[in-house]
């Protein structure tokens, strides 16, 4: 009968420190792999908004800003975004962007802890310090040319130039400037030359409000 005892003795006689070194090396590879995976995951946009709108990403590295108004999304992270239909929201360096499934982005107005909602098919777009409007394809329907704009209501939006935001608790109030009204084609229906309070009293403004 073949004796197996010598092989067992050989295995049993391995130095303890050699076994420990192999075990530690194996574990170090596992830990390193886990840390790399975690780092890659954290570099992408977390699904939770971290105190913002739950559909907006957190401040992860979803991409890079090309200037203040253009976000280039990391293609690795695009599929990790939480899409609502065809669009997702990304929060980056105190700015909020819409992103579509193809990776196209458009900066929008930060409204109520999230991206500006689409009202009557349009949402506010920001570019070069100005406000305009975009559709759900993230196409600029009305070129940004105003210092502020309110959302559309019944086909019309109040816009202003020379107005300034002022803190008001957790929100901001828009003060001063000259105000007017535009329609969804971008046509100015009331000239931008009145104070806001005066505009609301103008007969042409009241006439627009009565239009079906």
Buried (B, 14 or more C-beta within 10 A) or exposed (E): EEEEEEEEEEEEEEEEEEEEEEEEEEEEEEEEEEEEEEEEEEEBBBBEBEEBBEBBBBBBEBBEBEEEBBBEBBEEBBEBBBBEEEBBBBBBEEBBBBBBEEBBBBBBBBBEBBBBEBBBEBBBBBBEEBBBBBBBEBEBBBEBBBBBBBBBEEBBBBBBBEBEEEEEEEEEEBEEBBBBBBBBEEEEBBEBEBBBEEBEEBEEBEEBEEEE
